[in-house]
Amino acid sequence: MKTKVLVIGANGQLGSVLTKALQKKYTLENVIASDLRTDEDFKGIFEVIDATDKKRIKQVIEKYKITQIYHLAAILSAKGEELPLITWDINMKTWLNVLEVSRESNIEKVFFPSSIAVFGAGVPLTDTPQTTYLNPATVYGMSKAAGENWAQYYFDQYGLDVRSIRYPGVIGYQSLPGGGTTDYAVDIFHKAVLEEDFSCFLEKDTSLPMIYMDDVIRATIELMEAPKECIQIRTSYNIAGVSFTPNEIVAEIRNFYPNFKVSYDPDFRQDIAAGWPSSIDDSIATEHWGWKSKYNLEQITQTMLAELKEYYRLKLAM
Ligand code: AKB
């Protein structure tokens, strides 16, 4: 059967970049992007979907004969703490809708993004292992941990081919994150390039797992393409990119912008970050489907600064 992909949450930080990568792989006509609102600059097929509306997801699946779904819509960790019940409701309802329509419509493969936010107190926070106690402290983390269990359930009960990754914080120049605890690691590059001061909401020595956009897109597509027998984990796979503290990223940026000024003003996001791993053991993903990251902090810094410099140059010229 011809692959027809539906991306739910296609306007988001990851969704917007992943949609383009999928269009490149499967061609424009075989990728259907969807979100709550259309994006004026979007090129390709777009459908407005509110994923809390199961009927609407099903209509689009039937209209385009969808075979794969990437479900990226969610409220992230920091925003989730401001709206706990709404976050639980939206994150769980959209995911259960996707699982249920996928079962009913015999969808071949479904992708679910989990997060390092599933980890919390009581687990080793350095090189956090694949299989360990999940004790999330945020509503977002709770929804992802529950989502992982539902993924396993649909695989066990209905044979639904659900695949998932526990994403670290994602760093990319193409899009802006929103509502996450790791967002500072994108914002900081924008400030540096604009030659503005940066106020960091985390303490300078808080180390978190991060990953560069190219690596995370490649991981997602590689996981979805891996032969079914390789996928032995149906909750979610740990993957690692690079771990660093605000202090370390500032030092890298100062190699290019020596006068870059940073102050530290930790807020509630510091408490969230303090409960998360500082690094991740992804050896099981490597063993099962060959995962390996490519970008280190130096390469991320160089690429982010060069791309954003060009972006702002073009923007100013317009
Ligand atoms: C967040 O900070 O909430 C996300 C995540 C790590 O899942 N970027």
Boltz pocket constraint, residues with backbone or C-beta under 6 A from the ligand:
constraints:
  - pocket:
      binder: B
      contacts: [[A, 76], [A, 77], [A, 78], [A, 114], [A, 115], [A, 116], [A, 117], [A, 140], [A, 167], [A, 168], [A, 169], [A, 170], [A, 179], [A, 180], [A, 181], [A, 182], [A, 183]]
      max_distance: 6.0
